[in-house]
């Protein structure tokens, strides 16, 4: 999963014959509120999402973009949508360059020889078959690297040791992830041979965290890897005793263009089928685990929520579940979807993406041209028994919705507890046993209430394309 924050929008209005008119969603009727509560309680007792997630992790497993697992995932998703009885199931192509991980090895050569656990960062070049060996130059933070003199970095392997802290909302991720996403370009420009960062994670397992990085244009490309937290601690202890020489071998490499697909399933609206509520998660994952938490959980939660809604009274608007392709390597599927549907953006009423694991949802935010939407208070009341609080008018909706948010679409953020999320994020530990079925069902209940309610309400949340 990739993390980012957008600024909060202000209320927008337009004028007709001198009269100010604001966009606003209406409230649900008493009977619709009652029905939403029935759906909530039904979803809370359902094990459908866990069944879907078990199927995905068992029958497909890891789904790194451009791999055979990616292809199997697309086939699985189409089949599962149809098995669940979605009204319309289809694919939209997404093309990107493949990347191959290859061999990844590292060892401390001196002063105290030991092997250390690393993983290549996505999109990194390799070291060549002979590998690289060089002294370590240590920086505590990415900012420290940016301020360093080139002479202190040239010919060395950069090590950034910043340790991410645990928070419920994952707020330290933004600071920590700069080392992963930008570190190689800054180090390469200063003449480094390679960069190895402390994993962007909060665990103490000897399992490194992968994740994507990109090179800036016209800057020398150098190999980039992450080491496990315990190995980063070990390296710091050695550096206290003097200089350290590291050996590194990686055979990662870019590949040819590949076409995958956003896979989409729809529950057709009964009154306004052309208007859509977008929910979903990203279908791709990294290759080290089975992608259960990131983002198989989001796939399962949203598929199950739409299915449970379809089993009862049909929603007025269409509920569109999008399983996004190639999120991990740069929101490729999300950008392709936004480009393909930009002319229909005003028919995209609102949306939410599940892409922060499987912890219980504890709060929700929203975006609207009218920050005081009456429907928001109704949602808060319906969701309160699930332990969900009303948040703020500042939602961004999840990474794959950012391109749609930029076009003006309203979004909701159904905020999961991410205290332990970065223990698993992008590691071999991202497996089904880490998912609590009770928490997963709570997520389904929240998404079911949200999707049904915003599909039913008259009016909309406005349209704001300032971004």
Number of C-alpha atoms within 10 A of each C-alpha: 24 18 14 11 13 12 9 14 18 14 15 15 13 10 9 7 5 7 9 9 11 15 18 19 20 16 21 19 11 9 9 15 18 13 17 24 19 13 22 27 17 16 25 20 13 20 15 21 26 22 13 21 24 20 16 27 20 14 13 20 24 29 28 27 29 23 18 12 19 24 18 16 28 22 14 17 24 16 12 18 22 14 9 16 15 21 14 13 19 14 16 16 14 19 16 18 14 18 22 20 19 13 13 17 17 22 18 20 17 15 14 11 12 13 14 21 18 26 26 30 24 24 23 25 23 27 21 14 10 10 14 19 21 18 19 24 21 22 17 14 19 23 14 11 23 14 9 14 10 17 11 13 22 17 19 24 28 26 28 24 24 19 19 22 16 19 16 15 15 19 16 16 20 14 14 21 22 15 28 26 17 15 28 31 24 23 29 26 18 22 21 27 24 27 26 29 30 28 34 31 28 21 22 13 15 15 25 31 30 26 24 20 25 19 19 14 8 8 15 17 23 21 27 32 31 26 27 26 26 19 22 24 16 13 21 15 11 16 16 9 9 9 13 21 19 23 19 26 21 26 20 23 18 15 13 9 11 15 15 23 23 24 25 20 26 25 24 22 22 14 13 15 16 13 22 27 24 21 30 30 30 29 33 32 30 27 21 21 22 26 32 29 29 30 30 35 32 29 30 28 31 28 31 28 31 26 20 22 22 21 10 10 12 18 23 21 25 28 30 27 28 27 32 28 37 28 25 25 25 18 21 19 30 25 20 20 22 20 13 12 14 16 10 12 19 19 19 23 23 31 29 27 29 29 26 27 27 30 24 23 26 21 19 25 19 25 30 29 22 20 18 15 20 14 17 23 13 16 23 18 16 19 24 15 12 19 12 22 18 19 17 16 23 21 25 28 28 27 25 32 29 22 19 27 27 16 20 23 26 28 30 23 23 27 26 24 19 20 15 18 26 23 20 25 28 29 26 18 21 27 22 22 11 14 18 13 19 17 17 26 26 25 30 32 28 27 27 28 25 25 26 27 23 28 23 22 18 13 13 22 23 22 22 20 12 9 13
